[in-house]
């Protein structure tokens, strides 16, 4: 099978955010991926929230987490546009980062040959328009 | 080991229906019927019920008390997790008895999937700053999220799909002898391997049944249980453990490497064995929460029946069959018997320890019941037919 993962249509997706996650989305608007790191003990926290899970301090610095690679993934068949259309392949994928130990980000892997993807493959972050923000998706690094 | 303070003295169940087919019955009606059956099994009158224990699954305590016309409920409490709280419900009931808060506590649980399927419920929740990432990824249900953990287990340990297949095939073999089981047709490995992928590496047959029904269990003091109508099944111990990394279970994704490729039961297993003074070698039959078949493989590791990473070969060796090293879910479990958020697992544990199960494990004296790998706290309990 020559299955290739698709880019979902995010045009109607309203991104819910709060004061803790807003900086993530603001940086994303500039095509930059940043993750919150505790300014007191340097532990990364995810999802964003009021306290460091290690030292319970509040303040964070938003920093680039470094190179991303696949920690795990799945492959979902999605119905085609109409009942006779072939299924589309969506790949929910979890990535880990070279410079942000202990946190992982989940999104979707696009434009990938489904049957050739492997855990450990390096990916890049690509920002795609949703209704009110740009959202991060993954693409295999060539 | 401390003597058990409490025992299950009555069990009751409604019929089980395929999802949605319990309509137009309502959940309070189903629960009420299960409670009445359990109370009758215990040889009690409904007016003697003075306690309710359950786990977070959307029950309205006040409505139940009204519906059943209970007059003096002095203990009505809920374990603060979903299917993960299943076994904690028994621990909670034992606490109520031990502390003298109530004398006849009924544990209740049920599910009715009318117009709303649990497996798709997450996709219908309101968007939040956290679950927005699951939306973007396309993770609409627990099976899809779990697929990420299962793939990691296969990657790390070389676990084969055949191991998950054996879990399903064994559950079918167990269910085959039970009239009420929903999936009783024997299954061959090549049929399993040909089952369509729903969330690769999980195929359709790795997903559990969706059924409606309710069950109830009466818990009394061990002392009163000695005079009970049925042979008592003692609550030898229960444990409830919450950990930050397992937090939202399959939807957390931040666990350390061992917990990520697990059924989330490691910490609760350690505490349970410590509290009971027992270990995996002391367990005669295991009722393992199996809403997805790979969870059995991983829970066997969590609860020490085999080493981390060896769940696949252990299962493939035939260990979970009747007569195997640790018979698992002799009633067919959620995969082949019925799915009522684990309640049928407790029912089966009681029947095993009364010695009246359809697929009786010869001489079974102890049973492990695990809560569902779901949001924390995780819970587990050990039951026995001797105090």
Interface residues (C-beta under 8 A of the other chain):
Chain A: X8 X10 X13 X14 X15 X16 X17 X18 X20 X21 X46 X47 X48 X53 X71 X72 X73 X74 X75 X76 X77 X78 X90 X92 X93 X94 X102 X103 X104 X105 X106 X107 X108 X119 X130 X135 X136 X137
Chain B: X126 X127 X128 X129 X130 X131 X132 X133 X134 X135 X136 X137 X138 X139 X144 X145 X147 X148 X149 X151 X152 X155 X197 X198 X199 X200 X201 X202 X244 X253 X254
